[in-house]
């Protein structure tokens, strides 16, 4: 699909990858960019500069009423980018179950709920869905066990959507970033890619029609390793 002239809805749009995505969508000529976030006030200046093409929307993806209100503002969509996510849990055995449940509630149930809520607009626009996951959805890391599990669940429903929506002529993308230099990953001590580069890789992959998008150099390397030997990647990540 082409970004220029499209209508796009982005969740988690006020910072990190989400903010970089909405900035680049405007730059690439999207006709309408719905920028959804729990606190959309920080998008006001960008909305003014966009000449009305960027529309901030208040949205907590774990709240059904927010999703219903957001969907009521959107008639048709060419692309939904499910970017909103939470990294609130780490090790599976030491973290409180409540923290792991919050990750699952956001990264799996919340993302699924937004997809269901906006699906009528996507179908009217004969559009596409892109779910921003992580390389840790491919193989779990012990120090990110809870987060990895929630993103692996999101990958599973992404694959199910491909089968279901593919029959309706809709495209579903899975996005697997490596470590990104954002607030979410600030305390993870490994090399990170700037959010702007990751956003560029995501949009380039969507425009090329790549079903699985690895938007940064580390992600591309991991993707190749996973395609060749999934078990070796599991063991490598398991040793981290």
C-alpha positions as CSV (number, residue, x, y, z in Angstrom):
1,X,0.0,0.0,0.0
2,X,1.0,3.7,-0.4
3,X,1.2,6.0,2.6
4,X,0.6,9.1,0.5
5,X,-3.1,9.9,0.4
6,X,-4.0,7.3,3.0
7,X,-5.9,7.5,6.3
8,X,-4.0,6.0,9.2
9,X,-4.8,5.3,12.9
10,X,-1.8,4.9,15.2
11,X,-2.1,3.9,18.9
12,X,0.5,4.9,21.5
13,X,1.2,7.9,19.4
14,X,2.5,10.4,22.0
15,X,6.1,9.1,22.4
16,X,8.7,6.7,21.1
17,X,8.0,4.7,18.0
18,X,4.4,6.0,17.9
19,X,5.3,9.6,17.8
20,X,8.0,8.9,15.2
21,X,5.4,7.1,13.1
22,X,2.9,10.0,13.1
23,X,5.6,12.5,12.3
24,X,6.7,10.4,9.3
25,X,3.2,9.7,8.2
26,X,2.5,13.4,7.9
27,X,5.8,13.9,6.1
28,X,5.0,11.1,3.7
29,X,1.7,12.7,2.7
30,X,-0.9,10.8,4.6
31,X,-4.2,12.6,4.2
32,X,-5.4,11.9,7.7
33,X,-3.4,10.6,10.7
34,X,-5.4,9.7,13.8
35,X,-2.9,9.9,16.6
36,X,-4.2,8.0,19.6
37,X,-2.8,8.1,23.1
38,X,-3.8,8.2,26.8
39,X,-2.5,11.7,27.0
40,X,-2.7,13.3,23.5
41,X,-2.0,16.8,24.7
42,X,1.6,16.6,23.7
43,X,0.5,16.2,20.1
44,X,-1.2,19.6,19.9
45,X,1.7,21.5,18.3
46,X,2.3,18.7,15.7
47,X,-1.4,18.7,14.9
48,X,-1.4,22.5,14.3
49,X,1.6,22.2,12.1
50,X,0.0,19.4,10.0
51,X,-2.7,21.7,8.6
52,X,-5.5,19.6,10.1
53,X,-4.2,16.2,8.8
54,X,-3.2,15.0,12.2
55,X,-6.1,14.4,14.7
56,X,-5.2,13.7,18.3
57,X,-7.5,11.2,20.0
58,X,-7.6,10.3,23.7
59,X,-7.4,6.5,23.9
60,X,-6.6,4.0,26.6
61,X,-6.7,0.7,24.7
62,X,-7.7,-1.2,27.8
63,X,-10.9,0.8,28.2
64,X,-13.9,-0.3,26.0
65,X,-15.6,3.1,26.3
66,X,-12.4,4.9,24.9
67,X,-12.3,2.4,22.0
68,X,-15.9,3.0,21.2
69,X,-15.5,6.7,21.2
70,X,-12.4,6.6,19.0
71,X,-14.1,4.3,16.5
72,X,-17.0,6.8,16.3
73,X,-14.6,9.4,15.0
74,X,-13.3,7.3,12.1
75,X,-15.4,6.6,9.0
76,X,-12.8,4.7,6.8
77,X,-9.2,3.6,7.3
78,X,-6.5,2.5,5.0
79,X,-4.2,1.4,7.8
80,X,-4.3,0.7,11.5
81,X,-1.0,0.6,13.3
82,X,-1.3,-1.1,16.7
83,X,1.7,0.4,18.4
84,X,0.6,1.0,22.0
85,X,2.3,-1.4,24.4
86,X,3.4,-1.9,28.0
87,X,6.6,-3.4,29.4
88,X,5.6,-3.6,33.1
89,X,6.8,-7.1,33.9
90,X,10.1,-9.0,33.6
91,X,11.0,-12.3,35.2
92,X,8.0,-14.7,35.3
93,X,8.8,-16.2,38.7
94,X,9.7,-13.1,40.6
95,X,7.3,-10.5,39.3
96,X,3.9,-10.0,40.8
97,X,1.2,-11.7,38.8
98,X,-0.7,-8.4,38.6
99,X,2.2,-6.9,36.6
100,X,2.2,-9.8,34.2
101,X,-1.6,-9.5,33.8
102,X,-1.3,-5.8,33.0
103,X,1.2,-6.5,30.2
104,X,-1.2,-9.2,28.8
105,X,-4.2,-6.8,29.2
106,X,-2.5,-4.1,27.2
107,X,-0.3,-6.0,24.7
108,X,-2.8,-8.8,23.8
109,X,-6.4,-8.0,24.9
110,X,-6.1,-4.2,24.4
111,X,-4.6,-4.6,20.9
112,X,-7.2,-7.1,20.0
113,X,-10.0,-4.9,21.3
114,X,-8.8,-1.9,19.2
115,X,-8.6,-4.1,16.1
116,X,-12.1,-5.3,16.6
117,X,-13.4,-1.8,17.3
118,X,-11.9,-0.3,14.2
119,X,-12.4,-3.2,11.9
120,X,-15.6,-1.8,10.3
121,X,-13.6,1.4,9.2
122,X,-10.8,-0.8,7.9
123,X,-13.1,-2.9,5.9
124,X,-14.8,0.1,4.4
125,X,-11.4,1.4,3.4
126,X,-10.2,-2.0,2.1
127,X,-7.3,-1.3,4.5
128,X,-4.6,-3.1,6.4
129,X,-3.5,-3.7,10.0
130,X,0.1,-3.6,11.3
131,X,0.8,-5.0,14.8
132,X,4.0,-3.7,16.4
133,X,5.4,-6.7,18.3
134,X,9.1,-7.3,19.2
135,X,11.8,-9.8,18.4
136,X,11.1,-11.2,21.9
137,X,7.8,-12.5,20.5
138,X,9.8,-15.0,18.4
139,X,11.7,-16.4,21.4
140,X,11.5,-15.5,25.0
141,X,14.2,-13.9,27.2
142,X,14.1,-14.9,30.9
143,X,14.5,-11.3,32.1
144,X,11.5,-10.3,29.9
145,X,9.4,-13.4,30.4
146,X,6.1,-11.7,31.1
147,X,6.5,-9.1,28.4
148,X,7.7,-11.7,25.9
149,X,4.6,-13.9,26.6
150,X,2.2,-11.0,26.0
151,X,3.8,-10.1,22.7
152,X,3.9,-13.8,21.7
153,X,0.2,-13.9,22.3
154,X,-0.2,-10.9,20.1
155,X,1.8,-12.6,17.4
156,X,-0.5,-15.6,17.6
157,X,-3.6,-13.5,17.1
158,X,-1.8,-11.6,14.3
159,X,-1.3,-14.9,12.5
160,X,-4.9,-15.9,13.1
161,X,-6.1,-12.5,11.7
162,X,-4.1,-13.1,8.5
163,X,-6.1,-16.3,7.8
164,X,-9.5,-14.7,8.7
165,X,-9.0,-11.3,7.1
166,X,-7.0,-12.5,4.2
167,X,-10.2,-14.1,2.9
168,X,-11.8,-10.6,3.0
169,X,-8.9,-9.1,1.0
170,X,-7.3,-7.3,3.9
171,X,-3.6,-7.4,4.7
172,X,-2.1,-8.0,8.1
173,X,1.5,-7.0,8.9
174,X,3.6,-8.2,11.9
175,X,6.4,-5.9,13.0
176,X,9.4,-7.2,15.0
177,X,11.6,-4.3,16.2
178,X,14.8,-5.0,18.1
179,X,15.7,-2.8,21.1
180,X,14.6,0.7,20.5
181,X,15.8,3.9,22.2
182,X,12.6,4.9,23.9
183,X,11.4,5.5,27.5
184,X,10.1,1.9,27.6
185,X,13.5,0.4,27.1
186,X,15.6,3.0,28.9
187,X,16.9,0.7,31.6
188,X,17.7,-2.2,29.4
189,X,21.5,-2.1,28.9
190,X,21.9,-3.2,25.3
191,X,22.5,-1.2,22.0
192,X,19.3,0.4,20.8
193,X,18.1,1.9,17.5
194,X,16.6,5.4,17.4
195,X,12.8,5.4,17.2
196,X,12.9,7.5,14.0
197,X,14.9,4.8,12.2
198,X,12.5,2.1,13.4
199,X,9.5,4.1,12.3
200,X,11.0,4.6,8.9
201,X,11.7,0.8,8.6
202,X,8.1,0.0,9.5
203,X,6.6,2.3,7.0
204,X,9.0,1.2,4.3
205,X,8.1,-2.4,5.0
206,X,4.4,-1.6,4.8
207,X,4.8,0.2,1.5
208,X,6.8,-2.8,0.1
209,X,4.1,-5.2,1.3
210,X,6.3,-7.2,3.5
211,X,4.2,-9.5,5.7
212,X,6.8,-9.8,8.4
213,X,8.7,-6.5,8.9
214,X,12.1,-6.4,10.7
215,X,12.6,-2.6,10.8
216,X,16.2,-2.2,12.2
217,X,19.6,-3.9,11.7
218,X,19.4,-6.1,14.8
219,X,15.8,-7.1,14.0
220,X,16.9,-8.1,10.5
221,X,19.7,-10.3,11.9
222,X,17.4,-12.0,14.4
223,X,14.7,-12.5,11.8
224,X,17.2,-14.3,9.6
225,X,18.4,-16.4,12.5
226,X,14.9,-17.4,13.4
227,X,14.0,-18.4,9.8
228,X,17.1,-20.6,9.7
229,X,17.1,-22.2,13.1
230,X,14.3,-21.3,15.6
231,X,15.6,-23.6,18.3
232,X,19.0,-22.0,18.2
233,X,17.5,-18.6,18.7
234,X,15.4,-19.9,21.6
235,X,18.6,-21.2,23.3
236,X,20.5,-18.0,22.6
237,X,17.7,-15.8,24.1
238,X,17.3,-18.2,26.9
239,X,20.9,-17.8,28.0
240,X,20.6,-14.0,28.2
